[in-house]
Amino acid sequence: MQRTTVHGLLAGLALIGSVGSAMSQTKWDMPTGYPPNNFHTENIQQFAAEVDKATGGKLKLTVHAGGSLFKANEIKRSVQAGQAQIGEIIISGLANEDPLFGLDSIPFLATSYPEAKKLWQVSKAGTEAKLGKAGLKVLYSVPWPPQDIFSVKPIASAADLKGAKWRAYNPGTSRIAQLVGAQPVTIQAAELTQALATGAVNAFMTSPATAYDGKIWEQLKHGYNVRAWLPKNLVVVNQKAFDALDKPTQDTLLKAAADAEQRGWKTSEEKTAFYIAELGKNGLKVEPPSPALAADMKKVGETMAAEWAKQAGAEGQAILDAYRK
């Protein structure tokens, strides 16, 4: 009986230990709207792996790529609601909620990586504060390569875009369509290939990365290197979920996020030339815009910058002033 009792006690202790171990592990779902081979997603996968390793498996992030858990435009709401604890969003996709979120998609305001970084530095605190009110904590940012124009038909000036079915992925790209007389059609990155194949869109602005991911050379052959802006993605976490972590795990998560941001900015810049070269190899040459097209798009940018400053008020003007110093 003593032997039976001892075995029973040992089994009970083992069960308690395993339950305690399971309870100490935190599992988070992390949706993103981009395919597994996109550089943003690869960076996120590395971020998740580093968090897992550095916490000894205490915090595990399960990455759901390609809009498989939530579509790109649903991710912010899902993280706010706690349906997912962490996720990736594109800031400019939230511009209808607040003008500040549309800052980095003002055409020709910031057209290089140093300019994009400066723009983020002067707008970061305001962006974090506004998302904080929604219960979200910003972990890190990574920019897309500069946005170029792609079209089924040749584009010599903005007049050639009149009537085009223009893919829009944020309020800024919708406004561009309106200003050039095109028809805006809301299409997320994961849906672009199908939209081109069905003729739902035939012209748009996007990064060479998205163009490469979508193999758009199968549907069109005209690209123009206008370098209009560098939109940024943010990785955000539900504030309550973050607060529920112990301090060492929080610190580890923040350290991994800082590393992911540095790595992501570097990779984005390095891969821009790669993406453009790959498009060219597949028959889609990204050429400099004609003087007329460049001038037309510059006017679009000036109009949108003035509109944004008016909408954003004193706060927006202060950010623009700080950026332009």
Residue frames relative to the residue before (quaternion, step in Angstrom):
aa qw qx qy qz dx dy dz
M 1.0000 0.0000 0.0000 0.0000 0.00 0.00 0.00
Q 0.6239 0.5436 -0.3373 0.4489 3.55 1.09 -0.83
R 0.6438 0.5229 -0.3136 0.4623 3.55 1.01 -0.95
T 0.6510 0.5160 -0.3091 0.4631 3.59 0.95 -0.88
T 0.6498 0.5217 -0.3109 0.4571 3.55 0.99 -0.86
V 0.6494 0.5199 -0.3085 0.4612 3.58 0.96 -0.92
H 0.6543 0.5056 -0.3109 0.4685 3.58 0.91 -0.91
G 0.6491 0.5264 -0.3161 0.4491 3.54 1.00 -0.85
L 0.6497 0.5151 -0.3104 0.4650 3.55 1.03 -0.85
L 0.6522 0.5168 -0.3104 0.4596 3.56 0.96 -0.89
A 0.6481 0.5121 -0.3161 0.4667 3.58 0.96 -0.86
G 0.6532 0.5193 -0.3131 0.4535 3.53 1.00 -0.85
L 0.6496 0.5141 -0.3094 0.4669 3.57 0.99 -0.84
A 0.6373 0.5265 -0.3239 0.4602 3.58 1.02 -0.83
L 0.6515 0.5133 -0.3139 0.4622 3.56 1.00 -0.86
I 0.6429 0.5191 -0.3156 0.4666 3.57 0.98 -0.87
G 0.6484 0.5299 -0.3094 0.4505 3.57 1.03 -0.86
S 0.6802 0.4836 -0.2973 0.4637 3.56 0.94 -0.89
V 0.6338 0.5162 -0.3318 0.4709 3.58 1.05 -0.73
G 0.6440 0.5255 -0.3173 0.4566 3.55 1.01 -0.86
S 0.6430 0.5224 -0.3151 0.4629 3.56 1.03 -0.82
A 0.6622 0.5029 -0.3046 0.4644 3.57 0.97 -0.91
M 0.6655 0.5133 -0.3041 0.4485 3.54 1.02 -0.86
S 0.6661 0.5158 -0.3055 0.4439 3.59 1.11 -0.66
Q 0.6336 0.5145 -0.3393 0.4677 3.59 1.22 -0.26
T 0.1835 -0.7798 0.5934 0.0779 3.55 -0.91 1.01
K 0.1182 -0.8007 0.5860 0.0386 3.58 -0.81 1.03
W 0.0883 -0.7997 0.5938 0.0075 3.55 -0.82 1.06
D 0.3234 -0.6925 0.6059 0.2207 3.56 -1.17 0.66
M 0.0896 -0.8073 0.5832 0.0062 3.58 -0.96 0.94
P 0.1038 -0.8232 0.5567 0.0413 3.62 -0.07 1.24
T 0.0002 -0.7538 0.6569 0.0167 3.54 -1.25 0.60
G 0.4632 -0.7251 0.4479 0.2431 3.56 -1.10 0.64
Y 0.6713 0.5248 -0.2733 0.4463 3.58 1.27 -0.06
P 0.6222 -0.5991 0.3553 0.3573 3.60 -1.12 0.67
P 0.6886 -0.5186 0.3194 0.3936 3.60 -1.20 0.48
N 0.7284 0.4309 -0.2520 0.4693 3.62 1.04 -0.70
N 0.4530 0.6564 -0.4749 0.3720 3.60 1.23 0.15
F 0.5665 -0.6397 0.3843 0.3496 3.61 -0.93 0.81
H 0.5824 0.5578 -0.3792 0.4537 3.62 1.11 -0.53
T 0.6914 0.4766 -0.2749 0.4682 3.56 0.89 -0.97
E 0.6269 0.5240 -0.3386 0.4668 3.59 0.99 -0.75
N 0.6388 0.5173 -0.3172 0.4731 3.56 1.03 -0.78
I 0.6479 0.5149 -0.3045 0.4715 3.56 1.03 -0.83
Q 0.6294 0.5311 -0.3332 0.4590 3.59 1.00 -0.79
Q 0.6565 0.4943 -0.3053 0.4811 3.57 1.01 -0.83
F 0.6066 0.5545 -0.3309 0.4638 3.57 1.06 -0.81
A 0.6732 0.4979 -0.2898 0.4636 3.58 0.89 -0.97
A 0.6558 0.5138 -0.3068 0.4602 3.57 0.99 -0.87
E 0.6612 0.5070 -0.3041 0.4619 3.58 0.99 -0.81
V 0.6231 0.5253 -0.3354 0.4726 3.59 1.07 -0.73
D 0.6373 0.5362 -0.3106 0.4581 3.56 0.96 -0.93
K 0.7022 0.4734 -0.2653 0.4609 3.56 0.83 -1.04
A 0.7106 0.4806 -0.2711 0.4365 3.56 0.81 -1.00
T 0.7154 0.4028 -0.2549 0.5109 3.60 1.14 -0.53
G 0.4505 -0.7021 0.4432 0.3281 3.57 1.28 0.05
G 0.6994 -0.4696 0.2584 0.4728 3.55 1.10 0.74
K 0.4319 0.7210 -0.4486 0.3038 3.58 1.28 0.08
L 0.7689 0.1504 -0.0965 0.6139 3.58 1.16 -0.68
K 0.0460 -0.8081 0.5868 -0.0219 3.56 -0.63 1.16
L 0.1623 -0.7777 0.6035 0.0685 3.56 -0.86 1.04
T 0.1651 -0.7707 0.6090 0.0888 3.58 -0.76 1.04
V 0.2385 -0.8003 0.5402 0.1042 3.57 -0.46 1.26
H 0.1195 -0.7718 0.6234 0.0375 3.56 -0.87 1.05
A 0.1396 -0.8457 0.5135 0.0399 3.59 -0.05 1.31
G 0.8184 0.3466 -0.2003 0.4121 3.52 -1.40 0.15
G 0.6072 -0.5749 0.3617 0.4123 3.59 1.11 0.51
S 0.3410 0.7888 -0.4615 0.2203 3.58 1.22 0.40
L 0.7198 0.3738 -0.2417 0.5327 3.60 1.14 -0.54
F 0.7582 -0.0736 0.0670 0.6444 3.55 0.98 -0.97
K 0.5056 -0.6263 0.4920 0.3317 3.57 -1.07 0.69
A 0.7042 -0.4978 0.2990 0.4085 3.54 -1.21 0.58
N 0.7346 0.4301 -0.2455 0.4638 3.58 0.88 -0.91
E 0.6417 0.5094 -0.3251 0.4723 3.60 1.29 0.05
I 0.5189 0.7061 -0.3901 0.2829 3.56 1.24 -0.43
K 0.6281 0.5315 -0.3584 0.4411 3.62 0.87 -0.82
R 0.6852 0.4880 -0.2859 0.4589 3.56 0.81 -1.01
S 0.6545 0.5214 -0.3238 0.4414 3.60 0.97 -0.80
V 0.6619 0.4796 -0.3072 0.4874 3.59 1.04 -0.74
Q 0.6045 0.5517 -0.3473 0.4577 3.59 1.03 -0.73
A 0.7339 0.4377 -0.2235 0.4689 3.55 0.91 -0.98
G 0.4881 -0.6774 0.4261 0.3482 3.57 1.25 -0.22
Q 0.3981 0.7022 -0.4900 0.3292 3.58 1.26 0.29
A 0.7170 0.0724 -0.0891 0.6876 3.53 1.33 -0.49
Q 0.4374 -0.7296 0.4595 0.2554 3.59 -0.96 0.74
I 0.7872 0.0955 0.0005 0.6092 3.57 1.18 -0.62
G 0.1252 0.8121 -0.5614 0.0985 3.60 -1.04 0.64
E 0.4401 -0.6783 0.5308 0.2538 3.53 -1.38 0.22
I 0.0209 -0.7940 0.6072 -0.0217 3.56 -0.91 0.97
I 0.3580 -0.6660 0.5895 0.2841 3.57 -1.27 0.32
I 0.5016 -0.7055 0.3996 0.3018 3.59 -0.58 1.16
S 0.6973 0.5086 -0.2953 0.4097 3.56 0.78 -1.01
G 0.5457 0.6149 -0.3951 0.4099 3.58 1.23 -0.29
L 0.6849 0.4709 -0.2660 0.4883 3.57 1.30 -0.33
A 0.3462 0.7999 -0.4513 0.1912 3.58 1.29 0.07
N 0.5996 0.5578 -0.3713 0.4376 3.61 1.13 -0.47
E 0.6287 0.5385 -0.3307 0.4532 3.59 1.21 -0.46
D 0.7801 -0.1085 0.1054 0.6071 3.56 1.06 -0.79
P 0.5495 -0.6475 0.4105 0.3321 3.62 -0.87 0.89
L 0.5832 0.6076 -0.3853 0.3772 3.60 1.03 -0.71
F 0.6418 0.5482 -0.3255 0.4261 3.58 1.04 -0.74
G 0.6854 0.4749 -0.2841 0.4733 3.60 1.23 -0.36
L 0.3657 0.7793 -0.4552 0.2273 3.57 1.29 -0.02
D 0.7578 0.4173 -0.2384 0.4413 3.59 0.75 -0.99
S 0.6695 0.4361 -0.3331 0.5006 3.60 1.23 0.22
I 0.3591 0.6732 -0.5408 0.3541 3.58 1.14 0.63
P 0.4304 -0.7366 0.4455 0.2715 3.63 -0.47 1.10
F 0.8778 0.0894 -0.1037 0.4591 3.52 -1.08 0.97
L 0.4183 0.6645 -0.5023 0.3623 3.60 1.13 0.56
A 0.7723 -0.0015 0.0294 0.6345 3.57 0.93 -0.97
T 0.0151 -0.8604 0.5065 -0.0536 3.58 -0.30 1.24
S 0.7117 0.3508 -0.2494 0.5552 3.59 1.28 0.12
Y 0.6649 -0.5127 0.3536 0.4124 3.57 -1.23 0.28
P 0.6493 0.4910 -0.3464 0.4661 3.66 0.87 -0.73
E 0.6561 0.5009 -0.3166 0.4674 3.59 0.99 -0.79
A 0.6451 0.5195 -0.3179 0.4614 3.58 1.00 -0.84
K 0.6473 0.5132 -0.3214 0.4629 3.58 1.01 -0.78
K 0.6455 0.5114 -0.3195 0.4687 3.59 0.98 -0.82
L 0.6387 0.5291 -0.3207 0.4574 3.57 1.00 -0.85
W 0.6503 0.5019 -0.3103 0.4784 3.58 1.02 -0.79
Q 0.6423 0.5419 -0.3299 0.4301 3.59 0.93 -0.82
V 0.7288 0.4242 -0.2538 0.4738 3.59 0.94 -0.85
S 0.7359 0.3941 -0.2289 0.5007 3.61 1.19 -0.36
K 0.4434 0.7369 -0.4303 0.2743 3.58 1.26 -0.21
A 0.6798 0.4991 -0.3081 0.4403 3.59 0.77 -0.99
G 0.6689 0.4976 -0.3011 0.4630 3.58 0.93 -0.86
T 0.6429 0.5223 -0.3136 0.4644 3.56 1.01 -0.84
E 0.6642 0.5050 -0.2997 0.4626 3.57 0.92 -0.92
A 0.6485 0.5271 -0.3216 0.4451 3.58 0.98 -0.83
K 0.6795 0.4893 -0.2953 0.4601 3.59 0.91 -0.91
L 0.6697 0.4645 -0.3044 0.4930 3.60 0.97 -0.77
G 0.5891 0.5834 -0.3573 0.4301 3.56 1.15 -0.63
K 0.6303 0.5338 -0.3251 0.4604 3.57 1.07 -0.72
A 0.6793 0.4554 -0.2746 0.5057 3.56 1.24 -0.48
G 0.5814 -0.6184 0.3591 0.3881 3.58 1.29 0.19
L 0.5901 0.5706 -0.3597 0.4437 3.57 1.25 0.44
K 0.2074 -0.7569 0.6086 0.1170 3.55 -1.07 0.78
V 0.3568 -0.7314 0.5416 0.2109 3.60 -0.83 0.98
L 0.2225 -0.7804 0.5722 0.1185 3.57 -0.84 1.00
Y 0.7825 -0.2313 0.1477 0.5590 3.60 0.87 -0.88
S 0.2950 -0.7355 0.5850 0.1724 3.53 -1.36 0.33
V 0.0094 -0.7621 0.6471 0.0186 3.56 -1.26 0.57
P 0.3306 -0.7679 0.5104 0.2010 3.63 -0.78 0.94
W 0.4456 -0.6050 0.5784 0.3176 3.50 -1.38 0.30
P 0.6022 -0.5039 0.4448 0.4308 3.60 -1.22 0.22
P 0.6777 -0.4962 0.3380 0.4246 3.62 -1.17 0.44
Q 0.4828 -0.6958 0.4691 0.2504 3.55 -1.06 0.88
D 0.1065 -0.7903 0.6029 0.0234 3.55 -0.88 1.02
I 0.4805 -0.6464 0.5058 0.3089 3.58 -1.31 0.21
F 0.0451 -0.7739 0.6317 0.0065 3.57 -0.98 0.92
S 0.0322 0.8224 -0.5622 0.0809 3.56 -0.96 0.89
V 0.5345 -0.5998 0.4925 0.3347 3.52 -1.23 0.58
K 0.7664 0.2799 -0.1446 0.5598 3.58 1.07 -0.79
P 0.6000 -0.5505 0.4170 0.4037 3.63 -1.15 0.43
I 0.1755 -0.7749 0.6016 0.0820 3.57 -1.11 0.77
A 0.1059 -0.8115 0.5740 0.0266 3.58 -0.47 1.22
S 0.7815 -0.0212 0.0215 0.6231 3.57 1.22 -0.55
A 0.7010 -0.4597 0.3209 0.4407 3.58 -1.25 0.17
A 0.5575 0.6194 -0.3869 0.3947 3.59 1.16 -0.55
D 0.6355 0.5459 -0.3256 0.4383 3.60 1.13 -0.62
L 0.6434 0.5159 -0.3229 0.4644 3.58 1.27 -0.21
K 0.4443 0.7026 -0.4549 0.3193 3.58 1.25 -0.12
G 0.8229 0.1932 -0.1744 0.5051 3.56 -0.77 1.06
A 0.4728 0.6808 -0.4436 0.3410 3.61 1.25 -0.12
K 0.4089 -0.6551 0.5684 0.2839 3.55 -1.21 0.55
W 0.1088 -0.8602 0.4977 -0.0240 3.51 0.02 1.43
R 0.3626 -0.7368 0.5261 0.2213 3.59 -0.63 1.08
A 0.0793 -0.7884 0.6099 0.0151 3.56 -0.85 1.06
Y 0.0826 -0.8079 0.5814 0.0494 3.59 -0.97 0.80
N 0.7669 0.1190 -0.1231 0.6185 3.57 1.34 0.14
P 0.6949 -0.4700 0.3152 0.4437 3.63 -1.18 0.19
G 0.6141 0.5708 -0.3492 0.4184 3.59 1.07 -0.67
T 0.6907 0.4564 -0.2860 0.4825 3.58 0.90 -0.89
S 0.5918 0.5410 -0.3646 0.4735 3.59 1.16 -0.48
R 0.6565 0.5125 -0.3070 0.4605 3.56 0.99 -0.84
I 0.6006 0.5462 -0.3609 0.4590 3.60 1.03 -0.71
A 0.6324 0.5386 -0.3258 0.4515 3.57 0.95 -0.90
Q 0.6601 0.5135 -0.3059 0.4550 3.56 0.90 -0.92
L 0.6949 0.4984 -0.2809 0.4357 3.58 0.90 -0.93
V 0.7382 0.3677 -0.2330 0.5153 3.62 1.11 -0.57
G 0.5581 -0.6464 0.3754 0.3603 3.59 1.27 0.10
A 0.4705 0.6541 -0.4557 0.3783 3.58 1.22 0.47
Q 0.4676 -0.6568 0.5160 0.2892 3.56 -1.32 0.20
P 0.2837 -0.7878 0.5155 0.1820 3.64 -0.40 1.12
V 0.0517 -0.7750 0.6298 -0.0008 3.57 -0.98 0.94
T 0.3350 -0.7670 0.5108 0.1963 3.60 -0.54 1.12
I 0.1191 0.7745 -0.6021 0.1527 3.53 -0.59 1.26
Q 0.3173 -0.7380 0.5626 0.1953 3.60 -0.79 1.01
A 0.6947 -0.5019 0.3187 0.4050 3.58 -1.22 0.52
A 0.6681 0.5245 -0.3051 0.4307 3.58 0.94 -0.88
E 0.7163 0.4409 -0.2381 0.4857 3.59 1.24 -0.46
L 0.4312 0.7566 -0.4291 0.2398 3.58 1.29 -0.16
T 0.6499 0.5349 -0.3300 0.4273 3.60 0.85 -0.91
Q 0.6801 0.4788 -0.2856 0.4761 3.57 0.90 -0.92
A 0.6367 0.5400 -0.3272 0.4427 3.58 1.01 -0.82
L 0.6472 0.4994 -0.3106 0.4851 3.58 1.06 -0.74
A 0.6640 0.5279 -0.3050 0.4329 3.55 0.93 -0.94
T 0.7351 0.4082 -0.2256 0.4920 3.58 1.05 -0.75
G 0.5021 -0.6686 0.4164 0.3570 3.58 1.28 -0.15
A 0.3582 0.7458 -0.4891 0.2761 3.58 1.25 0.30
V 0.7676 0.0815 -0.0717 0.6317 3.58 1.23 -0.54
N 0.0800 -0.8065 0.5828 0.0599 3.59 -1.17 0.51
A 0.7704 0.1455 -0.1398 0.6048 3.58 1.28 0.22
F 0.1543 0.7911 -0.5775 0.1298 3.58 -1.09 0.63
M 0.3452 -0.6533 0.6145 0.2764 3.50 -1.43 0.08
T 0.2099 0.7546 -0.6059 0.1392 3.54 -0.97 0.87
S 0.5890 -0.5599 0.4276 0.3960 3.56 -1.25 0.05
P 0.6120 -0.5357 0.4184 0.4044 3.61 -1.18 0.41
A 0.5789 0.5864 -0.3766 0.4233 3.61 1.18 -0.51
T 0.6837 0.4603 -0.2835 0.4902 3.57 0.88 -0.92
A 0.6124 0.5471 -0.3407 0.4577 3.58 1.07 -0.75
Y 0.6646 0.4971 -0.2884 0.4775 3.57 1.01 -0.87
D 0.6491 0.5255 -0.3203 0.4472 3.59 0.89 -0.93
G 0.7469 0.4196 -0.2124 0.4700 3.56 0.98 -0.90
K 0.3258 -0.7661 0.4899 0.2588 3.60 1.32 -0.03
I 0.1212 0.8574 -0.4940 0.0780 3.55 0.98 0.86
W 0.4960 0.6529 -0.4313 0.3762 3.61 1.24 -0.20
E 0.5745 0.5897 -0.3793 0.4222 3.58 1.22 -0.33
Q 0.7663 0.3475 -0.1715 0.5125 3.58 1.21 -0.50
L 0.8164 0.0870 -0.0361 0.5698 3.62 1.10 -0.51
K 0.2873 -0.7905 0.5285 0.1149 3.57 -1.23 0.51
H 0.6744 0.5037 -0.2893 0.4558 3.62 1.21 0.06
G 0.0816 0.7859 -0.6058 0.0931 3.54 -0.77 1.13
Y 0.1223 -0.8013 0.5847 0.0315 3.59 -1.05 0.83
N 0.3565 -0.7804 0.4915 0.1491 3.50 -0.62 1.28
V 0.0675 0.8403 -0.5321 0.0790 3.59 0.41 1.22
R 0.2040 -0.8181 0.5141 0.1574 3.62 1.26 -0.36
A 0.0671 0.8743 -0.4777 0.0542 3.57 0.84 0.99
W 0.7592 -0.2227 0.1582 0.5908 3.61 0.98 -0.81
L 0.3442 -0.7106 0.5717 0.2228 3.56 -1.33 0.21
P 0.1717 -0.8082 0.5537 0.1032 3.62 -0.01 1.21
K 0.2924 -0.7781 0.5355 0.1494 3.55 -1.09 0.68
N 0.2934 -0.6927 0.6267 0.2036 3.49 -1.27 0.59
L 0.1824 -0.7570 0.6157 0.1205 3.54 -1.19 0.61
V 0.2393 -0.6893 0.6538 0.2004 3.52 -1.22 0.57
V 0.0359 -0.8106 0.5832 -0.0395 3.55 -0.66 1.18
V 0.2078 -0.7640 0.6015 0.1064 3.53 -1.21 0.63
N 0.5419 -0.5812 0.4951 0.3514 3.55 -1.18 0.61
Q 0.4772 -0.7164 0.4265 0.2777 3.60 -0.60 1.15
K 0.6523 0.5131 -0.3217 0.4558 3.59 0.97 -0.81
A 0.6372 0.5153 -0.3263 0.4711 3.58 1.04 -0.76
F 0.6395 0.5146 -0.3168 0.4753 3.57 1.04 -0.81
D 0.6725 0.5100 -0.2960 0.4471 3.59 0.89 -0.94
A 0.6358 0.5498 -0.3252 0.4333 3.59 1.14 -0.59
L 0.5672 0.5807 -0.3869 0.4374 3.60 1.25 -0.27
D 0.4911 -0.6200 0.4987 0.3546 3.58 -1.15 0.46
K 0.7046 -0.5113 0.2955 0.3935 3.57 -1.20 0.55
P 0.6566 0.4988 -0.3418 0.4507 3.67 0.82 -0.77
T 0.6595 0.4945 -0.3130 0.4718 3.60 0.99 -0.79
Q 0.6082 0.5402 -0.3460 0.4674 3.59 1.04 -0.73
D 0.6758 0.5002 -0.2915 0.4562 3.56 0.86 -0.98
T 0.6396 0.5228 -0.3175 0.4657 3.57 1.03 -0.80
L 0.6476 0.5191 -0.3107 0.4633 3.57 0.98 -0.88
L 0.6715 0.4959 -0.2949 0.4650 3.59 0.94 -0.87
K 0.6328 0.5203 -0.3290 0.4698 3.59 1.06 -0.73
A 0.6570 0.4954 -0.3073 0.4780 3.60 0.95 -0.86
A 0.6324 0.5330 -0.3254 0.4584 3.58 1.07 -0.74
A 0.6457 0.5148 -0.3202 0.4642 3.59 0.95 -0.85
D 0.6483 0.5045 -0.3123 0.4772 3.58 1.02 -0.79
A 0.6491 0.5199 -0.3149 0.4574 3.59 1.00 -0.84
E 0.6346 0.5248 -0.3368 0.4565 3.60 1.01 -0.74
Q 0.6707 0.4938 -0.3010 0.4645 3.59 0.84 -0.94
R 0.6685 0.4993 -0.2855 0.4715 3.55 0.95 -0.93
G 0.6709 0.5270 -0.2970 0.4288 3.58 0.94 -0.92
W 0.6492 0.5047 -0.3218 0.4693 3.59 0.93 -0.84
K 0.6591 0.5121 -0.3025 0.4603 3.56 0.96 -0.89
T 0.6749 0.4980 -0.2926 0.4593 3.58 0.90 -0.93
S 0.6223 0.5541 -0.3402 0.4359 3.58 0.96 -0.86
E 0.6927 0.4715 -0.2802 0.4684 3.56 0.86 -0.94
E 0.6747 0.5095 -0.2958 0.4445 3.57 0.91 -0.91
K 0.7316 0.4539 -0.2480 0.4441 3.58 0.95 -0.83
T 0.4518 0.6993 -0.4575 0.3124 3.61 1.21 -0.22
A 0.6813 0.4772 -0.2826 0.4777 3.58 0.85 -1.00
F 0.6154 0.5549 -0.3396 0.4449 3.59 1.05 -0.76
Y 0.6729 0.5051 -0.2995 0.4499 3.57 0.86 -0.98
I 0.6667 0.5001 -0.3050 0.4609 3.58 0.91 -0.92
A 0.6424 0.5218 -0.3147 0.4648 3.58 1.03 -0.82
E 0.6625 0.5080 -0.3025 0.4599 3.58 0.97 -0.86
L 0.6124 0.5310 -0.3480 0.4712 3.58 1.05 -0.72
G 0.6560 0.5244 -0.2994 0.4528 3.56 0.99 -0.90
K 0.6387 0.5351 -0.3216 0.4497 3.57 0.99 -0.85
N 0.7293 0.4068 -0.2234 0.5027 3.56 1.15 -0.64
G 0.6795 -0.5512 0.2711 0.4011 3.56 1.23 0.48
L 0.6323 0.4821 -0.3478 0.4969 3.59 1.26 0.20
K 0.0938 -0.8211 0.5626 0.0205 3.56 -0.08 1.28
V 0.2473 -0.7599 0.5865 0.1322 3.55 -0.80 1.07
E 0.0970 -0.8472 0.5222 -0.0124 3.56 -0.19 1.35
P 0.5950 -0.5181 0.4419 0.4270 3.59 -1.23 0.24
P 0.5049 -0.6480 0.4611 0.3355 3.62 -1.02 0.65
S 0.5608 -0.5648 0.4648 0.3879 3.58 -1.17 0.44
P 0.6475 -0.5091 0.3755 0.4250 3.64 -1.16 0.40
A 0.6485 0.5250 -0.3213 0.4480 3.58 0.99 -0.80
L 0.6705 0.4843 -0.3017 0.4742 3.59 0.91 -0.89
A 0.6382 0.5268 -0.3265 0.4567 3.59 0.97 -0.84
A 0.6682 0.4966 -0.2957 0.4684 3.59 0.96 -0.90
D 0.6483 0.5224 -0.3164 0.4546 3.58 0.97 -0.85
M 0.6930 0.4704 -0.2834 0.4671 3.57 0.90 -0.90
K 0.5894 0.5549 -0.3690 0.4567 3.58 1.12 -0.57
K 0.6378 0.5170 -0.3223 0.4713 3.60 1.02 -0.79
V 0.6080 0.5412 -0.3408 0.4704 3.57 1.05 -0.78
G 0.6609 0.5188 -0.2967 0.4539 3.56 0.95 -0.93
E 0.6534 0.5143 -0.3127 0.4591 3.59 0.94 -0.87
T 0.6418 0.5213 -0.3151 0.4659 3.57 1.00 -0.84
M 0.7057 0.4716 -0.2682 0.4557 3.57 0.86 -0.97
A 0.6086 0.5415 -0.3518 0.4611 3.60 1.10 -0.65
A 0.6601 0.4998 -0.3018 0.4725 3.58 0.98 -0.87
E 0.6448 0.5160 -0.3161 0.4670 3.58 1.01 -0.82
W 0.6583 0.5190 -0.3116 0.4474 3.56 0.94 -0.90
A 0.6480 0.5253 -0.3213 0.4482 3.59 0.91 -0.92
K 0.6499 0.5139 -0.3137 0.4638 3.58 1.01 -0.80
Q 0.6792 0.4905 -0.2840 0.4664 3.58 0.94 -0.90
A 0.7212 0.4666 -0.2465 0.4488 3.58 0.95 -0.92
G 0.3451 -0.7875 0.4592 0.2232 3.58 1.24 -0.28
A 0.8303 -0.2197 0.1629 0.4856 3.55 -1.25 -0.56
E 0.6299 0.5377 -0.3386 0.4465 3.59 0.99 -0.80
G 0.6775 0.4913 -0.2882 0.4654 3.57 0.90 -0.92
Q 0.6527 0.5164 -0.3162 0.4553 3.56 0.95 -0.85
A 0.6279 0.5344 -0.3314 0.4586 3.58 1.04 -0.75
I 0.6475 0.5056 -0.3143 0.4757 3.59 1.03 -0.79
L 0.6493 0.5082 -0.3156 0.4697 3.58 0.95 -0.86
D 0.6459 0.5236 -0.3188 0.4549 3.59 0.96 -0.85
A 0.6570 0.5093 -0.3013 0.4670 3.56 1.00 -0.89
Y 0.6505 0.5207 -0.3067 0.4601 3.56 1.03 -0.80
R 0.7393 0.4508 -0.2290 0.4447 3.55 0.92 -0.92
K 0.4703 0.6760 -0.4455 0.3513 3.60 1.26 -0.06
